[in-house]
Each structure stands twice: as C-alpha cells, then as structure tokens.
Amino acid sequence: MLAALAIMAWGRATWRRLNERDRRRVGGTDGEPIIVIGAGDGGRQLIKSMHEDPTSQWKPVALLDDSPAKRHLRINGVPVVGTVDDVEKIADDTGAKTVVLAVPSAGAEFVRRASTLATDAGLRVKVLPGINDLLHGRIGIGDVRDIDVADVLGRHQIDTDIQSIAGYLTGQRVLVTGAGGSIGSELCRQIYKYGPAELMMLDRDESALHAVQLSIFGRAMLDSDDVVLADIRDRQAIDEIFATRRPTVVFHAAALKHLPMLEQYPAEAVKTNVWGSLNILESAREFGVERFVNISTDKAANPCSVLGYTKRIAEGLTATIAAESDGTYLSVRFGNVLGSRGSVLTAFAAQIAAGGPVTVTHPDITRYFMTVQEAVQLVIQAAAIGRDGEALVLDMGEPVKIEDVANQLIAMSGKQVEIQYTGLRDGEKMHEELFGAGEPDERPVHPLVSHVAVPSVNATTAHALNTGAFREAIVHDINHVCDAMAQMQEVGSTE
C-alpha cells in the first residue's frame, strides 16, 4: 500500500513538473527579463500568468523576498535569489531593466522602500494594485500597471466588515451632502454597491452632480430623483428635502475646506461649515434620521485656523444633536486624501508639467495621506461601529514629508525640476495632528479606527452667532472668528 502511494505521488509530481515546463514554453523564453518582488500568492499567480500567456512580453528571471522562510524557494522554476535590498545586484546579474512589486497587501512604507531602491538602480517599477483593488480574484499580467504616487504614499490594507456595513445601508434611504466633491462622490459610489433603497446625492454644483451621476449609472440626464440641487445654507430648502424624501441615513460631506481661502474669507467658512452643518443636523433630528455621519478633518484637532475651528464646532454640534435625538450621530476625522480636488498632488503635477518650480512651504513640513477610496471605505466602516457623539479618527499611517512627495513626483516625471520653499501660511501647521489635547488613541472595535469623546457645543450659541453684528465683524476681522470659535469650544468643554 505504501509503495503504491509513493508511486502515485511520484507520478503526480512528475506530471506536474512536466506540465509546468510546457506552460513555461507556451509563454516563450525570449521576453524581457524582469524581477518580481514578492514570493507570496501575488507573485506566484503573476509568474504563472506570465508563463501561461503566449503573448507575454515578460520573462520572470528572479524573485526577491525579505522573508527568510522563502530563501531558496522556486516558483514555476523562478528562484528566490535575495531580498529587496539586493535588487541592484540581481538586476546587474540578470540584465533585468524592470521590477514588478507583486505584494498587493504591501503598506506604503514597503512600497516606498522598494520603489526607491529600484529607481536608484535605474530600473522601471511596476506594481500590482492594492488588495482592495483586486477583490475580483485571480491576479494576472493584465493587473500590472505603472507605479503611481498613491502607491508610495497611501496604500493601506483595510479589513472591512461587509455584514455590519450592509446592515445599516442596504434597503435604507441614504442622503449624501456635498455629493459632487471628492469625498462625497466616492461615498456615493461605494454606498451604491450596498443596495440602498434610495440614494440621494445633494450638492449646489450641478456640474459636479452630473459627473457623479455619470460615474455611477453610466448616464447623467440630471432628470431623476437621485440628484438634489440645493445649498445647505438654505434652511427652508433643507427642511423641505428632509420632509419629502425622509432619509434614514445621512453622510454630511458638504464643506468649504481650502485653508488659505478660508483665512481670507472667514465669513464663508462659518456660513457653510457651522451654520450649514447646523441646518443639516437640526433637520435630521426633526425628521428622525437614524444614523448621521459628519465628515470632519484632522485640522479640527487643536485648531489654529478658521477651517479647523469651524470643523471643530461642527463636531461639537453633532455631539449636541446626538444627545437630543433618538438616532446615532457621530463625526469621522481624517487628513489629506490623495486625488481630491485641489490637493497638493494636483498642484505639484501641474507645476512639474509646466517645467517648475515646485513650491513647498517648508522642507520639514509633514502631512498624513490616504487614498480617497480607502478613506471612504473606513468612513463607511466607522459609521457602523461609532457611538453617539463620538469623533472617530481614521488611522492615516505615518506622516509623510511634503518635500518627499515633491521629489517622488519629480523622479516619476523624469524631468529636472527645481523645488522652491515659500514659508508657512497663516493658520497652517508644520505637522498635522489627528488627536486634540487630552484625546486618547483608543481603538476598542477596529484596529484602524480610534474613538474620541467630543465636548458638545450649545446649538443656541451657534444660532446666536448668526446675527448681523457678528456677520459684519467676521467679514472684516478674522480674529473674531477664531475668538468666537475658541469661546464656543471652551463653553462646550465645561458643560
């Protein structure tokens, strides 16, 4: 019996080796030699795809992996010959001019390290997309693409509890304010996948609504109930929308967010970020919204700008309404998202295309980054686990030097572009903070979501600010805004 089993096993192994050799022949042996970084499932599937594809122009000649357990491993005849640190030597030995990073679950730090080592060695760098982009299953040659700045700055592996999310979105009437913006539009695209009974996309920008409707439905006639043209500053219009459409879940993403502009026009920040948010909150309370998610920002932690103060007050108002309503009202706080309109990446790309210079405020300034898709995925997850009145703080990874971002983009462009330093602007921090003073980093439910208690802000006080005298004052003196916001924060913290 044992002899028979041994013969069968030997036969199977022999057949498999011959089969794999034949498949490698199908893929050809004259393709461009490449190095694959990653000897896990991603690398295994990629090499198999290259060997089986008769049109493949690539020939994998070496694998690199930092795991000691994978030393001397062979995948479809391709050996693991070293670690990522050996990439330049292995490229010289094999004649490879391209490396493919085949680790879909890799974090931004590993991607930056591997990319830098390969670029410094004069190699082209390609990647498999992150694990969140490869949910369709098998990995193949068609998934390989050029590396981009999102890979080296904002790749995070997110463990999403689909069941908990579907539980509060599927079959619900969901309203998204600011639906035409970067965050709002991505919220709409992801929420739509969970099958809400109705998705209402509200914005005051009709062109932005056209774009998001087109991205979701493949058509954009702007003649259906899923798009709502309104301004959150208009309380009467907001009340009418809530009264007639009766949303049960609200994601409030509408806001003015560009710090330098709001330092120059503080009244507009207060009108939208404070009074506009209060309009949405009070309508939600009056018409029985079950779950309300206020999209906040890391600038609300220890605020020092008009943007920071107005968003901090919006968090406090959300906490106030949470105590006065039957539903769950919470805020979600995070930093910069890659690919958002007006982001630093957009500005840098335009400056590089124009031949420079690229302007950076300070050589040591840092920021947190996350892709818009990952940020929104965590926002939706956080809304499923948040408790009344909390601010949920998303883990943005490690802060990144803006100078490094500029250098990475310049290197990827292949151009010689100068960097100029312009100095910090009013209200701008050298290093952003995700937590305010006295806010502990506690993560009782999800490893990437912290729960922070937010002092409530008296809504009556916020209404009192909506007076002719205050309006006139804030138009002429930015300090009136920050002083008023600070006083509201102090009142909230002592109540």
Backbone hydrogen bonds, N-H to C=O, Kabsch-Sander energy under -0.5 kcal/mol:
donor,donor_aa,acceptor,acceptor_aa,energy
5,L,1,M,-2.4
6,A,2,L,-2.5
7,I,3,A,-2.4
8,M,4,A,-2.4
9,A,5,L,-2.7
10,W,6,A,-2.6
11,G,7,I,-2.4
12,R,8,M,-2.5
13,A,9,A,-2.5
14,T,10,W,-2.6
15,W,11,G,-2.5
16,R,12,R,-2.6
17,R,13,A,-2.5
18,L,14,T,-2.4
19,N,15,W,-2.4
20,E,16,R,-2.7
21,R,17,R,-2.2
22,D,18,L,-2.3
23,R,19,N,-2.3
24,R,20,E,-2.2
25,R,21,R,-1.8
26,V,22,D,-2.0
27,G,23,R,-1.7
27,G,51,H,-1.2
28,G,24,R,-0.6
28,G,25,R,-1.0
32,E,57,Q,-3.3
34,I,59,K,-1.9
35,I,98,T,-2.2
36,V,62,A,-2.6
37,I,35,I,-0.5
37,I,100,V,-2.8
38,G,36,V,-0.7
38,G,64,L,-3.1
43,G,102,A,-0.5
44,R,40,G,-2.5
45,Q,41,D,-2.7
46,L,42,G,-2.2
47,I,43,G,-2.6
48,K,44,R,-2.1
49,S,45,Q,-2.2
50,M,46,L,-2.3
51,H,47,I,-2.3
52,E,48,K,-1.9
53,D,49,S,-1.5
56,S,53,D,-1.6
59,K,32,E,-3.0
61,V,34,I,-2.6
62,A,34,I,-0.9
63,L,79,P,-2.5
64,L,36,V,-2.2
65,D,82,G,-2.4
70,K,67,S,-1.5
71,R,68,P,-1.4
72,H,80,V,-0.9
73,L,70,K,-1.9
75,I,78,V,-2.7
76,N,74,R,-0.5
78,V,75,I,-2.3
80,V,73,L,-2.7
81,V,63,L,-2.5
81,V,79,P,-0.7
82,G,63,L,-0.6
86,D,83,T,-1.8
87,V,84,V,-1.8
90,I,86,D,-2.6
91,A,87,V,-2.1
92,D,88,E,-2.0
93,D,89,K,-2.3
94,T,90,I,-2.3
95,G,91,A,-2.1
96,A,91,A,-0.5
97,K,33,P,-0.9
98,T,33,P,-0.6
99,V,124,R,-2.6
100,V,35,I,-2.5
101,L,99,V,-0.5
101,L,126,K,-3.1
102,A,37,I,-2.5
102,A,100,V,-1.0
106,A,103,V,-2.4
108,A,155,R,-1.2
111,V,107,G,-2.1
112,R,108,A,-2.8
113,R,109,E,-2.2
114,A,110,F,-2.7
115,S,111,V,-2.6
116,T,112,R,-2.6
117,L,113,R,-2.4
118,A,114,A,-2.2
119,T,115,S,-2.8
120,D,116,T,-2.7
121,A,117,L,-1.1
122,G,119,T,-1.9
123,L,118,A,-2.5
124,R,97,K,-2.8
126,K,99,V,-2.5
127,V,145,R,-3.0
128,L,101,L,-2.1
131,I,104,P,-1.8
133,D,130,G,-1.8
134,L,131,I,-1.0
137,G,134,L,-1.3
138,R,136,H,-0.6
143,D,140,G,-1.7
144,V,141,I,-1.8
145,R,127,V,-2.4
147,I,125,V,-1.4
151,D,148,D,-1.1
152,V,148,D,-1.1
153,L,149,V,-1.2
154,G,150,A,-2.2
155,R,151,D,-0.5
156,H,154,G,-0.6
158,I,156,H,-0.7
159,D,157,Q,-0.5
160,T,158,I,-1.0
162,I,160,T,-1.3
165,I,161,D,-1.8
166,A,162,I,-2.9
167,G,163,Q,-1.5
168,Y,164,S,-0.7
168,Y,165,I,-1.3
169,L,165,I,-1.1
170,T,166,A,-1.9
171,G,195,G,-2.4
172,Q,169,L,-2.1
174,V,172,Q,-0.8
174,V,198,E,-3.1
175,L,249,V,-2.8
176,V,200,M,-2.8
177,T,251,F,-2.4
178,G,202,L,-0.8
179,A,176,V,-0.6
179,A,202,L,-2.6
181,G,178,G,-1.6
185,S,181,G,-2.6
186,E,182,S,-1.4
187,L,183,I,-2.5
188,C,184,G,-2.2
189,R,185,S,-2.2
190,Q,186,E,-2.4
191,I,187,L,-3.0
192,Y,188,C,-2.2
193,K,189,R,-0.7
193,K,190,Q,-0.6
194,Y,191,I,-1.7
195,G,192,Y,-1.5
197,A,172,Q,-1.1
198,E,172,Q,-1.8
200,M,174,V,-3.5
200,M,198,E,-0.5
201,M,199,L,-0.6
201,M,226,D,-3.5
202,L,176,V,-2.8
202,L,200,M,-0.7
203,D,228,V,-2.2
206,E,204,R,-0.7
209,L,205,D,-1.9
210,H,206,E,-2.0
211,A,207,S,-2.0
212,V,208,A,-2.2
213,Q,209,L,-2.3
214,L,210,H,-2.1
215,S,211,A,-2.0
216,I,212,V,-1.4
217,F,213,Q,-2.7
218,G,214,L,-1.7
219,R,213,Q,-0.6
227,V,224,S,-1.1
228,V,201,M,-3.1
230,A,203,D,-1.5
230,A,228,V,-0.8
234,D,231,D,-2.0
235,R,233,R,-1.1
238,I,234,D,-2.2
239,D,235,R,-2.7
240,E,236,Q,-2.0
241,I,237,A,-2.0
242,F,238,I,-2.4
243,A,239,D,-2.5
244,T,240,E,-2.1
245,R,241,I,-2.7
246,R,242,F,-1.5
248,T,173,R,-2.7
249,V,173,R,-2.0
250,V,291,R,-2.5
251,F,175,L,-2.8
252,H,250,V,-0.6
252,H,293,V,-3.2
253,A,177,T,-1.1
253,A,251,F,-1.0
259,L,257,K,-0.8
262,L,258,H,-2.2
263,E,259,L,-2.0
264,Q,260,P,-1.3
265,Y,261,M,-2.0
268,E,265,Y,-0.8
269,A,265,Y,-1.0
270,V,266,P,-2.0
271,K,267,A,-2.4
272,T,268,E,-1.9
273,N,269,A,-2.5
274,V,269,A,-0.6
274,V,270,V,-1.4
275,W,270,V,-2.4
276,G,271,K,-1.2
277,S,272,T,-0.8
278,L,274,V,-2.4
279,N,275,W,-2.2
280,I,276,G,-1.9
281,L,277,S,-2.7
282,E,278,L,-2.8
283,S,279,N,-2.1
284,A,280,I,-2.3
285,R,281,L,-2.3
286,E,282,E,-2.5
287,F,283,S,-2.1
288,G,285,R,-1.2
289,V,284,A,-2.7
290,E,248,T,-1.7
291,R,248,T,-1.6
292,F,328,T,-3.1
293,V,250,V,-2.9
294,N,292,F,-0.5
294,N,330,L,-2.9
295,I,252,H,-2.5
295,I,293,V,-0.6
296,S,294,N,-0.7
296,S,332,V,-3.4
298,D,334,F,-1.7
300,A,297,T,-1.8
301,A,298,D,-1.7
302,N,300,A,-0.6
309,Y,305,S,-2.8
310,T,306,V,-2.6
311,K,307,L,-2.2
312,R,308,G,-2.1
313,I,309,Y,-2.5
314,A,310,T,-1.7
315,E,311,K,-1.8
316,G,312,R,-2.1
317,L,313,I,-2.8
318,T,314,A,-2.0
319,A,315,E,-2.0
320,T,316,G,-2.0
321,I,317,L,-2.5
322,A,318,T,-1.9
323,A,319,A,-1.3
324,E,320,T,-0.7
324,E,321,I,-0.7
325,S,321,I,-0.9
325,S,322,A,-0.5
328,T,290,E,-2.8
329,Y,327,G,-0.6
330,L,292,F,-2.5
331,S,390,E,-2.7
332,V,294,N,-2.5
333,R,392,L,-3.2
336,N,368,Y,-0.9
338,L,370,M,-2.4
340,S,337,V,-1.3
343,S,340,S,-1.9
347,A,343,S,-1.8
348,F,344,V,-2.7
349,A,345,L,-2.7
350,A,346,T,-2.0
351,Q,347,A,-2.2
352,I,348,F,-2.7
353,A,349,A,-2.3
354,A,350,A,-1.5
355,G,352,I,-1.6
356,G,351,Q,-3.0
358,V,418,E,-3.0
359,T,357,P,-0.5
360,V,358,V,-0.5
360,V,420,Q,-3.2
365,I,362,H,-1.1
366,T,430,M,-2.1
367,R,400,V,-2.3
369,F,396,M,-0.6
370,M,336,N,-1.1
371,T,154,G,-1.1
372,V,338,L,-1.1
375,A,371,T,-2.6
376,V,372,V,-2.3
377,Q,373,Q,-2.1
378,L,374,E,-2.1
379,V,375,A,-2.1
380,I,376,V,-2.6
381,Q,377,Q,-2.0
382,A,378,L,-3.3
383,A,379,V,-2.2
384,A,380,I,-0.8
384,A,381,Q,-1.0
385,I,381,Q,-0.8
385,I,382,A,-1.0
386,G,382,A,-1.8
389,G,329,Y,-3.7
390,E,387,R,-1.9
391,A,452,V,-2.8
392,L,331,S,-3.3
392,L,390,E,-0.5
393,V,391,A,-0.5
393,V,450,S,-2.4
394,L,333,R,-2.3
394,L,392,L,-0.6
395,D,448,L,-2.6
396,M,394,L,-0.7
400,V,367,R,-3.4
402,I,365,I,-2.3
405,V,401,K,-1.6
406,A,402,I,-2.4
407,N,403,E,-2.5
408,Q,404,D,-2.4
409,L,405,V,-2.3
410,I,406,A,-2.4
411,A,407,N,-2.7
412,M,408,Q,-2.3
413,S,409,L,-1.6
414,G,410,I,-1.2
415,K,410,I,-0.9
417,V,415,K,-0.8
420,Q,358,V,-3.0
422,T,360,V,-1.8
423,G,361,T,-2.3
428,E,425,R,-2.1
432,E,366,T,-0.7
439,E,436,G,-2.0
442,E,440,P,-1.2
449,V,446,H,-1.7
450,S,393,V,-2.8
451,H,442,E,-2.7
452,V,391,A,-2.2
452,V,450,S,-0.5
454,V,389,G,-0.6
457,V,316,G,-1.5
462,A,458,N,-1.6
463,H,459,A,-2.4
464,A,460,T,-2.1
465,L,461,T,-1.3
466,N,462,A,-0.5
466,N,463,H,-1.3
467,T,465,L,-2.0
471,R,467,T,-2.8
472,E,468,G,-2.3
473,A,469,A,-2.1
474,I,470,F,-2.6
475,V,471,R,-1.4
476,H,472,E,-1.1
476,H,473,A,-0.5
477,D,473,A,-1.8
480,H,477,D,-1.2
481,V,477,D,-0.7
481,V,478,I,-0.8
482,C,478,I,-1.7
483,D,479,N,-2.8
484,A,480,H,-2.2
485,M,481,V,-2.9
486,A,482,C,-2.6
487,Q,483,D,-2.3
488,M,484,A,-2.3
489,Q,485,M,-2.2
490,E,486,A,-2.4
491,V,487,Q,-2.5
492,G,488,M,-2.4
493,S,489,Q,-2.1
494,T,490,E,-1.0
494,T,491,V,-0.6
495,E,491,V,-0.8
495,E,492,G,-0.6
